[in-house]
Amino acid sequence: MKVKCRRPRRPVRRMVHRVCMTIRSCTKRHKRTFMAILHSTSALVLVGVILFLIFYDMWYVLPTIFDPEGLVYGLHWLLVVFLVCNVLGNMWAAFHCDTSVASLAIGRQKPAEGEAHLWHYCSTCQLQVPPRSWHCKACNCCILKRDHHCTFVANCVGHKNQRHFLGFVFHLFLGSGLALIYNGIYTWKYGSFLVADPLLMVASLANNITDYDAMSWKFVVATIFKLNLFAFVVALVMFSFQMILACRNSTCYKIFDRTYNLGWRQNLKVVLGNRLFWIFLWPTIKSPLPHDGSQWYIEPSGKKINII
């Protein structure tokens, strides 16, 4: 007679599973509250980091490089104000812009004659939605040319606000890159690269160093430099990736879809509008988009269609 061997119980695994299921069900029940907390926290952290770097660079770093009473230092203040206004302005514009299917004119929320086969049905919204429109669980609606949901701007990035998101990450990349140059000079002048790693700092302290305050400040300088470097790399990657998608007329939702590629210039006009790169100068510059996001042109038999 064969005796069946019982599999050993796994109480830890069961407990982890129950905790995960509890968190999941709680998140579903309080979805709006959770998303509001997540969006607010992300925006506050980003603004806090920006303000901290401004305070650190303008009051500690730049006075050691330029004369605080000189013209160059004053010009840097103007540049900082310009960058911050562009970051926060584009951030607000991307948040405030309604890029959902419901933002279309009433007559455009239904397919035109002969276009019904191009639209698809959203089972969540229970509506026919235009091509390239997909449902976002966070926004609980379908987004025109949905790219991704951004917690920093507390909104989905889509057809109508992608230009503002590009301006947002572009000025983040520009500002963090400028700060990285000055922080690199400041870090080099203080010799803080040697204590950029905590283990190297401990080794340095072990070598009969008595000036602990100076070493601690060097460690702070090195840590801020690394954080600045991280912010610069993230902003650069985000901006480069978004520009590649814009030039190909693709989205994060469907990265490899080249169906709507009309050539890089026409593709950029679809995202940035008729004024193209002028929109990077200020977030309120008017740059009309070629269409409302309900109709999308393709490139049949290799012949590009002029959509302007």
Number of C-alpha atoms within 10 A of each C-alpha: 3 4 5 6 6 6 6 6 8 8 9 9 10 11 11 11 12 12 12 12 12 12 12 12 12 12 14 12 11 10 15 14 12 14 16 13 12 15 18 16 14 17 17 13 13 13 16 12 15 17 13 12 20 19 12 16 18 18 12 13 21 20 13 15 13 14 12 14 9 9 11 13 17 14 11 14 14 11 13 17 13 15 21 19 15 24 25 17 18 27 24 18 18 29 21 13 17 20 26 25 24 15 15 16 10 8 8 16 16 17 17 12 7 7 12 13 10 14 19 15 12 15 9 12 12 8 15 18 25 27 17 25 24 22 19 17 11 15 15 12 19 24 29 28 26 24 23 16 19 16 18 20 23 22 22 29 29 27 25 26 22 25 28 29 23 25 25 27 23 23 23 25 23 15 23 23 19 15 24 22 14 17 25 20 16 21 23 14 12 15 15 23 19 16 22 20 14 13 10 13 17 11 11 14 16 10 8 8 10 10 9 10 9 12 19 15 13 21 21 16 24 26 19 18 23 18 14 22 19 14 18 21 15 16 22 19 13 16 21 16 12 21 17 14 23 24 19 23 23 23 21 15 14 12 12 11 14 15 14 17 19 24 15 15 12 24 20 23 23 28 26 27 22 18 15 18 14 14 19 20 13 17 22 13 11 12 17 16 19 15 14 18 23 21 15 16 13 15 15 11 6 8 9 15 14 10 14 11
